[in-house]
Amino acid sequence: MTIIVFTLALLAPMALGLPIAFSLILCGVALMLTQGQFDATLVSQKMIEGTDSFPLLAIPFFLLAGELMNAGGISKRIVNFALAWVGHLRGGLGYVAIFASVVMAAISGSAAADTAALGALLIPMMRRANYDIPRASGLMAAGGVIAPVIPPSIGMIIFGVIGNVSIGKLFLAGIVPGILMGLSLVIAWAWVARRDKVEVLPRQGFAKRMRAGIDGIWALTMPIGVIGGLKFGLFTPTEAGVAACVYAFVLGLVVYRDLRLRDCLPLLVAAAKSTAVVVFLIASALVSAYLIAMSEVPDQVAYLLEPFTGNKTVLMAVIMILVVVIGTALDMGPTIMILTPVFMPIVKEAGIDPVYFGVLFIMNNAIGLITPPVGIVLNVICGVSKITMKQLMEGLWPFLWAELAVMFLLVAFPSIVLVPLKWLM
């Protein structure tokens, strides 16, 4: 009965168009009423507790770092570096897109922002070179969703706060899965683009390659600095966000000089607006998360999943399939906030490593950003490429299947995530 109340109280307001944050609060109130009580003070208290978290300070800093990166010319130089080295290959612009997606993922952590920035740079070039635009757009979208998996990841910060899991470990554990997603796109792109008759860019001479390398070296070292600082304990994830902001600001203003001081206020406002939305969602989610636990919803879900709990791999596969289905209807943030308090007790009871589960859970939600009909990255790339959703989906399928294959490979072989994590820690 409680699961039915939870589901209806959550989905009905959303179906009526109520913002997700308010739907989460109403869901918590409905669960409270099923226990025969209502306490408005408890709702406000849990919202305040939800935002009173030091790790959440990483969110505004990484969002601001992403804004500074795009405004400061860092994205452009990453693309230019990749063009100089692999642009001459058949389908070279596709490989450029994949390389740039992986590097930018290690800087901003925002799928929508990375997709929009790279799409604006590369889609016009692909169109002039006679690339199949729906397929190229599908590749850009699939590359964009690597951002929430490779650190820094805003999704991992949210999951870590709600699930009480080390954000530093989540960051380090996401490196190998994110790289594997990029490699899967390389294989898929090489397969589908092998017969395309596209214009091949001229091979760059050694001197031009070196110039592109020197020009882009500061941008390329940014993710190394963030990840290296985390590995060697130089700073926490929150302090890493501050370091990324300072680095992007100095790089854009002093080194590349594409950023001007008068540009900073609009960038700060944009980051503040994005932060307000995310943090309000987290505060609302903590209300429903507390009452989900009090209403014993995880216990009831665990009872439904009991036939699968004897085998960790099977249980993980079932959970991942459920999240894939849910991800077609819900955006990444709400899915993390709603399902984390439901699944975490089940995962811990089954003896599954919470960090390992968190990485696969975030990867699954990231892939959900390119599953119709809700996927926000799909809408972003449709706007950039000026194509319809139907056209985009025709070009996306090979890359979507490639990333799903990587996810279920990690389900079957957890050591691919856990062994590198042990080494990095």
C-alpha positions as CSV (number, residue, x, y, z in Angstrom):
1,M,0.0,0.0,0.0
2,T,2.8,2.4,0.9
3,I,4.5,1.9,-2.4
4,I,1.3,2.7,-4.3
5,V,0.9,5.9,-2.2
6,F,4.5,6.8,-2.9
7,T,4.2,6.2,-6.6
8,L,0.9,8.1,-7.1
9,A,1.9,11.0,-4.8
10,L,5.1,11.4,-6.8
11,L,3.8,10.9,-10.4
12,A,0.4,12.5,-10.2
13,P,1.6,16.1,-9.4
14,M,4.3,15.7,-12.1
15,A,1.7,14.6,-14.6
16,L,-0.3,17.8,-13.8
17,G,2.8,19.9,-14.5
18,L,3.9,20.7,-11.0
19,P,7.7,21.3,-10.7
20,I,9.6,18.2,-9.6
21,A,10.8,19.8,-6.3
22,F,7.2,20.5,-5.2
23,S,6.2,17.0,-6.3
24,L,8.9,15.6,-4.0
25,I,7.7,17.6,-1.1
26,L,4.1,16.5,-1.7
27,C,5.3,12.9,-1.9
28,G,6.8,13.3,1.5
29,V,3.6,14.9,2.9
30,A,1.5,12.0,1.5
31,L,3.8,9.4,3.1
32,M,3.5,11.4,6.4
33,L,-0.3,11.3,6.2
34,T,-0.3,7.5,5.6
35,Q,1.3,7.3,9.1
36,G,-1.5,9.3,10.5
37,Q,0.4,12.5,11.2
38,F,1.4,15.8,9.6
39,D,4.1,18.1,10.9
40,A,5.0,21.1,8.8
41,T,8.0,21.8,11.1
42,L,9.5,18.5,10.1
43,V,9.2,19.3,6.4
44,S,11.0,22.6,6.8
45,Q,13.6,21.1,9.2
46,K,14.5,18.3,6.7
47,M,14.8,20.9,3.9
48,I,17.2,22.9,5.9
49,E,19.2,19.8,6.9
50,G,19.3,18.8,3.2
51,T,21.1,21.9,2.2
52,D,23.4,22.1,5.3
53,S,26.1,20.0,3.7
54,F,29.7,21.1,3.0
55,P,30.1,18.7,0.0
56,L,27.2,20.5,-1.7
57,L,29.4,23.6,-2.0
58,A,31.2,21.8,-4.8
59,I,28.1,22.2,-7.0
60,P,28.2,26.0,-7.5
61,F,32.0,26.0,-8.0
62,F,31.9,23.3,-10.7
63,L,29.0,24.9,-12.4
64,L,30.9,28.2,-12.4
65,A,34.0,26.5,-13.7
66,G,32.0,25.1,-16.6
67,E,30.7,28.6,-17.4
68,L,34.2,30.1,-17.3
69,M,35.5,27.2,-19.4
70,N,33.1,27.9,-22.2
71,A,33.5,31.7,-22.1
72,G,37.3,31.6,-21.8
73,G,38.0,29.6,-25.0
74,I,39.0,26.4,-23.3
75,S,36.5,24.3,-25.3
76,K,37.7,25.8,-28.6
77,R,41.3,24.9,-27.9
78,I,40.5,21.4,-26.9
79,V,38.7,20.9,-30.2
80,N,41.6,22.6,-32.2
81,F,44.1,20.2,-30.5
82,A,42.1,17.2,-31.5
83,L,41.6,18.5,-35.0
84,A,45.4,18.9,-35.5
85,W,46.1,15.3,-34.5
86,V,43.2,13.1,-35.7
87,G,41.1,15.4,-37.9
88,H,42.7,14.0,-41.1
89,L,41.4,10.4,-40.5
90,R,38.3,9.2,-42.3
91,G,35.5,10.3,-40.0
92,G,38.1,12.3,-38.2
93,L,35.6,15.0,-36.9
94,G,33.8,12.2,-35.1
95,Y,37.0,11.2,-33.3
96,V,37.6,14.8,-32.5
97,A,34.1,15.0,-30.9
98,I,34.7,11.9,-28.8
99,F,38.2,13.1,-27.6
100,A,36.8,16.6,-26.8
101,S,33.8,15.1,-25.0
102,V,36.1,13.0,-22.7
103,V,38.4,15.9,-21.9
104,M,35.6,18.4,-21.3
105,A,33.8,15.8,-19.1
106,A,36.8,16.0,-16.8
107,I,36.4,19.7,-16.5
108,S,32.7,20.7,-16.3
109,G,30.7,17.6,-15.3
110,S,27.6,18.9,-17.1
111,A,26.2,16.9,-20.0
112,A,23.9,19.5,-21.4
113,A,26.6,22.3,-21.3
114,D,29.3,20.1,-22.9
115,T,26.9,18.9,-25.6
116,A,25.8,22.5,-26.5
117,A,29.4,23.8,-26.5
118,L,30.9,21.0,-28.7
119,G,27.8,20.9,-30.9
120,A,28.0,24.6,-31.7
121,L,31.7,24.1,-32.7
122,L,31.6,20.8,-34.6
123,I,28.2,20.4,-36.2
124,P,28.7,23.2,-38.7
125,M,32.1,21.7,-39.6
126,M,30.6,18.3,-40.0
127,R,27.8,19.7,-42.2
128,R,30.3,21.4,-44.5
129,A,32.3,18.1,-44.8
130,N,29.1,16.2,-45.9
131,Y,28.8,14.1,-42.7
132,D,25.4,12.5,-42.0
133,I,24.1,15.1,-39.5
134,P,21.6,12.9,-37.6
135,R,24.4,10.4,-37.0
136,A,26.9,13.0,-36.1
137,S,24.4,14.6,-33.7
138,G,23.8,11.2,-32.2
139,L,27.5,10.9,-31.6
140,M,27.7,14.3,-30.0
141,A,24.8,13.5,-27.7
142,A,26.3,10.1,-26.7
143,G,29.6,11.8,-26.0
144,G,28.0,14.5,-23.9
145,V,26.6,12.0,-21.4
146,I,30.1,10.9,-20.5
147,A,30.3,14.2,-18.4
148,P,28.3,12.9,-15.4
149,V,30.5,9.8,-15.2
150,I,34.1,11.2,-15.3
151,P,34.9,13.5,-12.4
152,P,34.1,16.1,-11.5
153,S,30.4,15.0,-11.6
154,I,27.5,16.9,-10.1
155,G,25.4,13.8,-10.2
156,M,28.0,12.0,-8.1
157,I,28.0,14.8,-5.6
158,I,24.2,14.6,-5.2
159,F,24.3,10.8,-4.9
160,G,27.1,11.0,-2.4
161,V,25.2,13.4,-0.2
162,I,21.9,11.6,-0.3
163,G,23.4,8.1,-0.1
164,N,26.1,9.0,2.4
165,V,28.9,7.7,0.1
166,S,32.4,9.2,-0.2
167,I,32.3,11.7,-3.1
168,G,36.1,11.4,-3.5
169,K,35.9,7.6,-4.0
170,L,33.0,8.1,-6.4
171,F,35.1,10.6,-8.4
172,L,38.1,8.2,-8.7
173,A,35.9,5.2,-9.4
174,G,34.3,7.0,-12.4
175,I,37.5,7.5,-14.3
176,V,37.8,4.0,-15.9
177,P,34.0,3.6,-16.7
178,G,34.0,7.1,-18.4
179,I,37.0,6.2,-20.5
180,L,35.4,2.9,-21.5
181,M,32.3,4.8,-22.6
182,G,34.6,6.9,-24.8
183,L,36.3,3.9,-26.3
184,S,32.9,2.3,-27.0
185,L,32.0,5.4,-29.0
186,V,35.3,5.1,-30.9
187,I,34.4,1.5,-31.9
188,A,30.8,2.3,-32.8
189,W,31.8,5.4,-34.8
190,A,34.6,3.5,-36.7
191,W,32.0,0.8,-37.6
192,V,29.2,3.1,-38.8
193,A,31.4,5.7,-40.5
194,R,33.7,3.3,-42.4
195,R,31.7,3.6,-45.7
196,D,30.8,7.3,-45.5
197,K,31.9,9.5,-48.4
198,V,32.9,12.5,-46.4
199,E,35.5,15.2,-47.0
200,V,38.7,14.3,-45.2
201,L,40.6,17.2,-43.7
202,P,44.2,17.7,-44.8
203,R,46.8,16.3,-42.5
204,Q,48.4,18.9,-40.3
205,G,52.2,19.3,-40.4
206,F,54.3,18.7,-37.3
207,A,54.7,22.5,-36.7
208,K,50.9,23.1,-36.7
209,R,50.4,20.1,-34.4
210,M,52.9,21.5,-32.0
211,R,51.4,24.9,-32.1
212,A,47.9,23.4,-31.3
213,G,49.5,21.4,-28.5
214,I,51.2,24.4,-27.0
215,D,48.0,26.5,-27.3
216,G,45.9,23.8,-25.8
217,I,48.3,22.4,-23.1
218,W,46.9,24.6,-20.4
219,A,43.3,23.5,-21.2
220,L,44.4,19.8,-21.3
221,T,46.2,19.9,-18.0
222,M,43.1,21.2,-16.2
223,P,41.5,17.8,-15.7
224,I,44.8,16.2,-14.8
225,G,45.2,18.8,-12.0
226,V,41.7,18.2,-10.6
227,I,42.0,14.4,-10.7
228,G,45.6,14.4,-9.5
229,G,44.8,16.7,-6.6
230,L,42.0,14.3,-5.5
231,K,44.2,11.2,-5.8
232,F,47.1,12.7,-3.8
233,G,44.8,14.3,-1.2
234,L,45.8,17.9,-2.0
235,F,42.1,18.9,-1.8
236,T,38.6,17.6,-1.2
237,P,36.0,17.5,-4.0
238,T,34.7,20.9,-2.8
239,E,38.1,22.4,-2.8
240,A,38.6,20.9,-6.3
241,G,35.7,22.9,-7.5
242,V,37.3,26.1,-6.1
243,A,40.6,25.2,-7.8
244,A,38.8,24.5,-11.1
245,C,37.1,27.9,-10.9
246,V,40.4,29.8,-10.2
247,Y,42.2,27.9,-12.9
248,A,39.5,28.5,-15.6
249,F,39.3,32.2,-14.6
250,V,43.1,32.8,-14.8
251,L,43.3,30.8,-18.0
252,G,40.5,32.6,-19.8
253,L,41.5,36.1,-18.5
254,V,45.3,36.1,-18.5
255,V,46.5,33.3,-20.7
256,Y,44.0,33.0,-23.6
257,R,42.4,36.5,-23.0
258,D,39.0,35.4,-24.4
259,L,37.4,36.2,-21.1
260,R,36.8,39.8,-20.1
261,L,36.0,41.1,-16.6
262,R,32.6,42.4,-17.8
263,D,31.7,38.9,-18.8
264,C,32.0,37.6,-15.2
265,L,28.8,39.0,-13.8
266,P,26.5,37.2,-16.3
267,L,28.5,34.0,-15.7
268,L,28.1,34.3,-12.0
269,V,24.4,34.9,-12.4
270,A,24.0,31.9,-14.7
271,A,25.9,29.6,-12.2
272,A,23.9,31.0,-9.3
273,K,20.6,30.2,-11.1
274,S,21.6,26.7,-11.9
275,T,22.8,26.2,-8.3
276,A,19.5,27.4,-6.9
277,V,17.6,24.9,-9.0
278,V,19.8,22.0,-8.1
279,V,20.0,22.8,-4.3
280,F,16.2,23.3,-4.0
281,L,15.7,19.9,-5.7
282,I,18.1,18.3,-3.2
283,A,16.4,20.0,-0.2
284,S,13.0,18.7,-1.4
285,A,14.4,15.3,-2.1
286,L,15.8,15.0,1.5
287,V,12.2,15.5,2.8
288,S,10.9,12.6,0.7
289,A,14.0,10.5,1.4
290,Y,13.5,10.8,5.2
291,L,9.9,9.8,4.9
292,I,10.6,7.0,2.4
293,A,12.9,5.5,5.1
294,M,10.3,6.1,7.9
295,S,7.6,4.5,5.8
296,E,9.7,1.4,5.1
297,V,9.5,1.8,1.4
298,P,13.0,0.3,0.9
299,D,11.9,-2.8,2.9
300,Q,8.9,-3.3,0.6
301,V,10.9,-2.8,-2.5
302,A,13.5,-5.3,-1.1
303,Y,10.7,-7.8,-0.6
304,L,9.8,-7.4,-4.3
305,L,13.4,-7.9,-5.3
306,E,14.0,-10.8,-2.9
307,P,14.0,-13.5,-5.6
308,F,17.2,-11.8,-7.0
309,T,19.0,-11.0,-3.8
310,G,20.9,-14.3,-3.7
311,N,23.1,-13.2,-6.7
312,K,24.7,-9.8,-6.6
313,T,25.2,-9.7,-10.4
314,V,21.6,-10.6,-11.1
315,L,20.3,-8.1,-8.5
316,M,22.5,-5.4,-10.1
317,A,21.2,-6.3,-13.6
318,V,17.6,-6.1,-12.4
319,I,18.1,-2.7,-10.7
320,M,19.9,-1.3,-13.8
321,I,17.1,-2.4,-16.1
322,L,14.6,-0.7,-13.8
323,V,16.6,2.5,-13.8
324,V,16.9,2.4,-17.6
325,V,13.1,2.2,-17.9
326,I,12.6,5.0,-15.3
327,G,15.2,7.1,-17.1
328,T,13.1,7.3,-20.2
329,A,10.5,9.2,-18.2
330,L,12.5,11.1,-15.5
331,D,15.5,13.4,-15.8
332,M,18.8,12.5,-14.1
333,G,18.6,14.7,-11.1
334,P,15.1,13.7,-9.9
335,T,15.9,10.0,-10.6
336,I,19.0,10.1,-8.4
337,M,17.1,11.9,-5.6
338,I,14.0,9.6,-5.7
339,L,15.7,6.2,-6.1
340,T,18.9,6.6,-4.1
341,P,17.1,6.3,-0.7
342,V,15.1,3.4,-2.1
343,F,18.0,1.3,-3.5
344,M,20.8,2.1,-1.1
345,P,19.5,-0.1,1.9
346,I,18.9,-3.0,-0.6
347,V,22.4,-2.6,-2.1
348,K,24.1,-2.5,1.3
349,E,22.0,-5.5,2.6
350,A,23.1,-7.5,-0.5
351,G,26.8,-6.8,0.2
352,I,27.3,-4.7,-3.0
353,D,30.0,-2.0,-2.7
354,P,28.1,1.4,-2.4
355,V,30.8,3.1,-4.5
356,Y,30.5,0.5,-7.3
357,F,26.7,0.8,-7.2
358,G,26.9,4.6,-7.3
359,V,29.1,4.7,-10.4
360,L,26.8,2.3,-12.3
361,F,23.8,4.1,-11.0
362,I,25.1,7.5,-12.2
363,M,26.2,6.0,-15.6
364,N,22.7,4.6,-16.0
365,N,21.1,8.0,-15.3
366,A,23.6,9.7,-17.6
367,I,22.6,7.3,-20.4
368,G,19.0,8.2,-19.5
369,L,19.7,11.8,-20.8
370,I,19.7,10.4,-24.3
371,T,16.7,8.1,-24.0
372,P,13.5,9.4,-25.5
373,P,11.1,11.1,-24.8
374,V,12.5,13.1,-21.9
375,G,16.3,13.1,-22.4
376,I,17.4,16.7,-22.0
377,V,20.6,16.2,-24.0
378,L,18.5,15.1,-27.0
379,N,16.6,18.4,-26.9
380,V,19.9,20.3,-26.6
381,I,21.5,18.7,-29.7
382,C,18.3,18.9,-31.7
383,G,18.3,22.7,-31.1
384,V,22.0,23.0,-32.0
385,S,21.8,20.7,-35.1
386,K,18.3,22.0,-36.2
387,I,17.0,18.4,-36.8
388,T,13.9,16.6,-35.6
389,M,13.9,14.2,-32.7
390,K,13.0,11.4,-35.1
391,Q,16.0,12.1,-37.3
392,L,18.3,12.3,-34.2
393,M,17.1,8.9,-32.9
394,E,17.9,7.3,-36.2
395,G,21.5,8.3,-35.9
396,L,21.8,7.8,-32.1
397,W,21.0,4.1,-31.7
398,P,24.5,2.6,-32.4
399,F,26.0,4.9,-29.8
400,L,23.3,4.3,-27.3
401,W,23.6,0.5,-27.6
402,A,27.4,0.9,-27.3
403,E,27.2,2.7,-23.9
404,L,24.5,0.3,-22.6
405,A,26.9,-2.5,-23.5
406,V,29.6,-0.9,-21.4
407,M,27.3,-0.5,-18.5
408,F,26.2,-4.2,-18.5
409,L,29.8,-5.2,-18.9
410,L,30.5,-3.5,-15.7
411,V,27.6,-5.2,-14.1
412,A,29.0,-8.6,-15.1
413,F,32.6,-7.7,-14.1
414,P,32.6,-5.4,-11.0
415,S,36.4,-5.7,-10.8
416,I,36.7,-3.3,-13.8
417,V,35.6,-0.6,-11.5
418,L,36.8,-1.8,-8.1
419,V,40.4,-2.8,-9.0
420,P,41.4,0.6,-10.5
421,L,39.6,2.3,-7.6
422,K,41.8,0.3,-5.2
423,W,44.9,1.4,-7.0
424,L,43.9,5.0,-7.2
425,M,43.0,5.1,-3.6
